[in-house]
Amino acid sequence: MKRLLVCLTLMTLGLCQAEVPKLFTKRAFNSSGLAEAANHFIAIGEAATIEELEKVSLEDASHAGWISNRGFCESERIGWVCRILYEPKGKSPLRAPAFGILSIPENTMPIEKWPLFPVALSGSTYVVLKQGYTSDSRPEELKHYMAYCKNNGVFRTAPIPVPTREQAEQDIANLRQSGQWQAIQWESNDGFSYPMGEQLTWGFIQSQTKTIANESIVKQNSKTDPAALSLR
């Protein structure tokens, strides 16, 4: 009974675990889930979003020793969502979080071409280019980056499209053929070389579209009349 009362209380605040997007509860994610997470926060507004993300951040800190078991970092994913939720007030893009180093040639990916890095938007599909920061000497704290976004950005008020698998696959195919992608230097002579980088990065992006169809089928079947299912 006590657990139920606590959950009901949290629900009134929009903080019940059942309402937390799967992006923050499941290791696997896709472009559809990324968009759904963003829309969840757009729907509840900036103030409630900050409160909920701070709660997720605190839980992530308490689970710090479990990252290798869970397979993901919640704080990193908050950074992805912030890149979508906040648009720049002016013409200059908001900067990326400085959580560490990603194994991708950022030095040939200027912010003018990749304004949402490490997230990218192609067509109506958002994808994550790379995950898994390695630490540098002074990584930025999540609360500092969230404050930067709030002070320098405008919180979205309109929901973003949730792509189908077909749409997402077409959008990422267009991304790979784009000038910005072709300009990435995976191998160079300036001390940075990623001989398998393009292949690995593209495979990671593709993995964000492959499970969308299965989830759509499940949702569609869940709305189907059970009596109709029995006739199949």
C-alpha positions in Angstrom: 0.0 0.0 0.0 2.8 2.4 0.9 4.5 1.7 -2.5 1.2 2.4 -4.3 0.7 5.7 -2.5 4.3 6.8 -3.3 3.8 5.9 -7.0 0.4 7.8 -7.1 2.1 10.8 -5.5 4.9 10.7 -8.1 2.4 10.3 -10.9 0.8 13.7 -9.9 4.3 15.2 -10.3 4.9 13.4 -13.6 7.7 11.5 -12.0 6.4 7.9 -11.7 8.9 5.3 -13.0 6.2 4.1 -15.3 6.2 7.4 -17.1 10.0 7.7 -17.5 10.8 7.2 -21.2 12.4 3.8 -22.1 15.5 5.7 -23.2 16.3 5.9 -19.5 15.3 2.4 -18.4 16.4 0.2 -21.3 19.9 -0.4 -22.7 18.6 -0.7 -26.3 17.2 2.3 -28.0 16.2 3.5 -31.5 15.3 6.7 -33.3 11.6 6.2 -32.5 12.3 5.9 -28.8 14.6 8.9 -28.9 11.8 11.0 -30.5 9.2 9.6 -28.0 11.5 10.6 -25.1 11.8 14.1 -26.5 8.0 14.4 -26.9 7.5 13.2 -23.4 9.4 16.1 -22.1 8.0 18.6 -24.6 4.5 17.6 -23.3 5.3 18.2 -19.7 7.1 21.5 -20.2 10.5 22.9 -19.3 10.1 23.2 -15.5 8.8 19.6 -15.1 11.4 18.4 -17.5 14.3 19.9 -15.5 12.9 18.4 -12.3 12.5 14.9 -13.9 15.9 14.9 -15.6 17.5 16.0 -12.3 15.9 13.0 -10.7 17.2 10.7 -13.4 20.6 12.2 -13.0 20.6 11.6 -9.2 19.6 8.0 -9.9 22.4 7.7 -12.4 24.9 8.9 -9.9 23.7 6.4 -7.3 24.1 3.6 -9.9 27.5 4.7 -11.0 29.0 1.3 -10.2 26.4 -0.4 -12.3 27.1 1.2 -15.6 29.1 -1.8 -16.9 26.1 -4.0 -16.1 23.4 -1.7 -17.4 25.4 -0.9 -20.5 24.5 2.8 -20.7 24.9 6.1 -18.9 21.7 7.9 -18.1 23.5 11.3 -17.9 24.9 10.8 -21.4 21.4 10.2 -22.7 20.1 13.3 -20.9 22.7 15.1 -23.0 21.2 13.7 -26.2 17.7 14.8 -25.2 18.9 18.3 -24.3 20.3 18.6 -27.8 16.8 18.0 -29.2 14.8 19.9 -26.6 16.7 23.1 -26.7 16.9 25.3 -29.9 19.4 28.2 -30.1 18.1 31.7 -29.3 20.1 33.2 -32.2 21.7 31.8 -35.3 24.6 30.1 -33.7 24.0 26.5 -32.6 24.2 25.5 -29.0 27.5 23.8 -28.1 27.7 20.0 -27.4 28.2 18.8 -23.9 31.8 18.4 -22.8 31.4 15.1 -21.0 34.5 13.6 -22.4 35.9 12.2 -25.7 34.0 10.2 -28.3 35.8 7.9 -30.6 34.8 9.8 -33.7 36.7 12.5 -35.7 35.1 15.6 -34.1 37.9 17.7 -35.5 36.4 17.3 -39.0 32.8 17.7 -37.8 32.4 21.5 -37.3 29.3 22.6 -35.3 28.1 24.5 -38.4 27.6 21.2 -40.2 26.7 19.1 -37.1 24.7 21.6 -34.9 23.3 18.8 -32.7 26.4 16.7 -32.2 26.6 14.0 -31.0 23.0 13.8 -32.3 22.2 14.4 -35.9 18.9 15.2 -37.7 18.3 13.9 -41.2 14.9 14.5 -42.7 12.5 13.8 -39.7 14.8 11.3 -38.0 17.1 11.9 -35.1 20.1 9.6 -34.6 23.0 9.4 -32.2 26.3 9.4 -33.9 28.4 7.9 -31.1 28.0 6.9 -27.5 30.4 6.0 -24.7 32.5 8.9 -23.6 36.0 8.3 -22.4 37.0 10.8 -19.7 39.2 13.7 -20.1 41.0 15.7 -17.5 38.0 17.9 -16.5 34.6 16.5 -17.8 31.7 18.9 -17.6 29.1 18.2 -15.0 25.6 17.4 -16.3 24.0 20.1 -14.1 26.3 22.7 -15.6 25.4 21.6 -19.2 21.6 21.6 -18.4 22.0 25.1 -17.0 23.8 26.2 -20.1 21.0 24.9 -22.3 18.4 26.6 -20.2 20.2 29.9 -20.2 21.2 30.0 -23.9 18.4 28.0 -25.5 14.7 28.0 -26.2 12.7 25.0 -25.0 10.6 23.3 -27.7 6.9 23.6 -27.4 5.8 21.5 -30.5 6.3 17.8 -30.7 8.8 16.2 -33.1 7.8 13.5 -35.6 8.3 9.8 -34.5 9.7 8.1 -37.6 8.6 4.8 -39.0 11.3 2.3 -39.9 10.9 3.0 -43.6 11.2 6.8 -43.0 14.2 6.4 -40.7 16.0 4.1 -43.1 15.5 6.5 -45.9 16.6 9.5 -43.8 19.9 7.8 -42.6 20.6 6.7 -46.2 20.4 10.4 -47.2 22.6 11.3 -44.3 25.3 9.0 -45.4 25.2 10.5 -48.9 25.2 14.1 -47.6 28.1 16.5 -48.0 28.6 16.8 -44.3 29.1 13.0 -43.9 31.4 12.8 -46.9 33.5 15.6 -45.4 34.4 13.5 -42.3 38.0 12.4 -42.4 38.2 9.0 -40.8 41.9 8.8 -41.4 44.3 11.8 -41.3 47.9 12.7 -40.6 47.3 14.9 -37.6 47.4 12.3 -35.0 43.7 11.2 -35.3 42.9 8.0 -37.2 39.8 5.9 -37.2 40.4 3.2 -39.8 37.2 1.3 -38.8 35.4 4.4 -37.7 33.0 4.9 -40.7 32.0 1.3 -40.7 31.4 1.1 -37.0 29.6 4.5 -36.8 27.4 3.6 -39.7 26.5 0.2 -38.1 25.6 2.0 -34.9 23.3 4.4 -36.7 21.7 1.5 -38.6 21.0 -0.3 -35.4 18.8 2.7 -34.4 16.4 1.9 -37.2 16.2 -1.9 -37.2 13.9 -2.4 -34.3 11.4 0.4 -35.1 9.1 -1.8 -37.2 8.9 -4.5 -34.5 7.8 -2.0 -31.9 5.2 -0.5 -34.3 3.7 -4.0 -34.9 3.4 -4.6 -31.2 1.7 -1.3 -30.7 -0.7 -1.9 -33.6 -1.6 -5.4 -32.3 -2.2 -4.1 -28.8 -5.0 -1.9 -30.3 -6.5 -4.7 -32.2 -9.8 -6.3 -31.1 -9.0 -9.6 -29.3 -12.1 -11.1 -31.0 -10.6 -10.3 -34.4 -7.3 -11.8 -33.4 -9.0 -15.1 -32.6 -10.3 -15.3 -36.1 -6.9 -15.1 -37.6 
